[in-house]
């Protein structure tokens, strides 16, 4: 009986440690399982911008909860705009700037900016969610290929 009790105590004390050690993330999680959308994250940043031409990498924006979890069931649309005070004055963002969210993300496909400039940023908005801005990027005239 003492041996069985000892084995039980060892397992009772070590099993939780094994389970804790097996966790893959130390980030906070949504333990209540209530998915409350609060903000966005750019999962693909806009890059490869030339004036009047579609970005070579179009932005993808995910709707997230306070812990960074993507809210798969979010319904609504995300609108992008040039972040105030970035890029060239008077620049215009063209293309489909408002996209419906599907599976927690909005994928933009044809965005462009018309004026050369540096330090542009795009801001994502949707209803009462906290706006989020992309990383800075430049709109530049492409360098013509060199002849060899």
N, C-alpha and C positions, 0 to 999 in steps of 0.2 A: 504494500500500500504506500509506503514512504517513497519507493522508487517511482511509482506512478504519479504521485503528487509532485515530486521533483521534476519529472518530465513535463507535466502540465504547467508548472510555474515557469520553467525555462521557455517553453513555447509561448506562453502568455506574455512573457516579457520581451522575447526576441521577435516574434512575428510582426508586431506593429513597427518595429525598427526596420525590418526587411521591407515591409510595404512602403514605409516612408522613404527608404533609400532607393526604392524602385521608381519614385516619381521622376518624371522627365522635365518638369518645369517648376521653377521657384516663383514664377510670376503669380500675382493674385488671380483668382478665377471667380467666375460668377457662380458661387455655390448655391445661390437661391434659384438658379436656372431661369430667372426672369430676364428675358432678353430685352433690355431697354436701350434703344438707340440713342446715342448722345453726340456722336461726332463722326468724322471721316478719317480715312487714311488713303494716301495715294499709293496704290500697290504697283503702279507703273507711272513713272515720272515722264512728263513731256520732254522730248529731245529732238534734235535734228530739224530745227526750225529755220526755214528760209522764207523771206517775205512773200506772202500770198500763196505759199505752197503748204500742203498738209504736212504736219509734223511726221517725221519718220517713225517715231515712237509716240503713239497716241496715249493719253492718260487713261488709267483705269482707277476708279475711286470706290472704296469699300465703305459701307456704313458699319460703325463699330459701337460696342458698349464701352463703359468706362475702363474695362480691363483689356481692351483691344480685340475682343472677340467679334468676328464678323456676324452681323445680324442677318441670317439667311432669309428670314421671313419679312424683312422690311419692304413695305410698299410705298412708293412715292417716286419722285424724280430728283436728280441732282443737276444743278446748274453751275457751270463754270464761268468765271469772268476774270479778266486781267486784274490782278491785285492792285488796288489803288496805290499810286506812287512808285510802281515798278515799270521797267521797260521805258519805251519812248512815249512822250506825251502825244496824245491823239491817236494812239494805236487802237486797232479794232480786232477783236477776236471774232473769227468767222467760222461757219460750219454749224453743225447741230450742237448748240451749247447746252441744251437741256436734254437729258437722257433718262429714261425710266430705269429703275433699279430692278435687277433680276438676280436672284440667288445671293443677294447682299451686295452686289457690285453694279456699277454703271460703267460701261465700256464706251468710250468716245472713239469716233472713227474718222472724222474729217476736219478736225480743227486746224486753223491756221491764224497767223497774225500778219498784218499787212505792212508793218514798218520795221526796218532794221533797228535793233537796239539790244542793250545788254541788261542783265538782271531782271528779266521778266519773271513773274510768278503768276500762277492761276489760283483762284480761291474757289473752293467748293461750298455750295450752300444748298439747304433743303429745309424748308419750314423752320422749326424751332431748334434744329440741331446746331451744335457749335461749329461755325465755319472753320475750315482748315485750308492752308495754302500749300502749294507744291514747292519743291526746291526751285531755286533760281535757274534760269536757262537763258540763252541768247538766241536772237533771231539775226542771222547773218546771211550775206550774199554768198552763195556757194562758190568755192574756188574752182575755176575751170580746170579741167584735166590738162596735165602737161604732156606735150608731144615728146615721144622718145625716139 
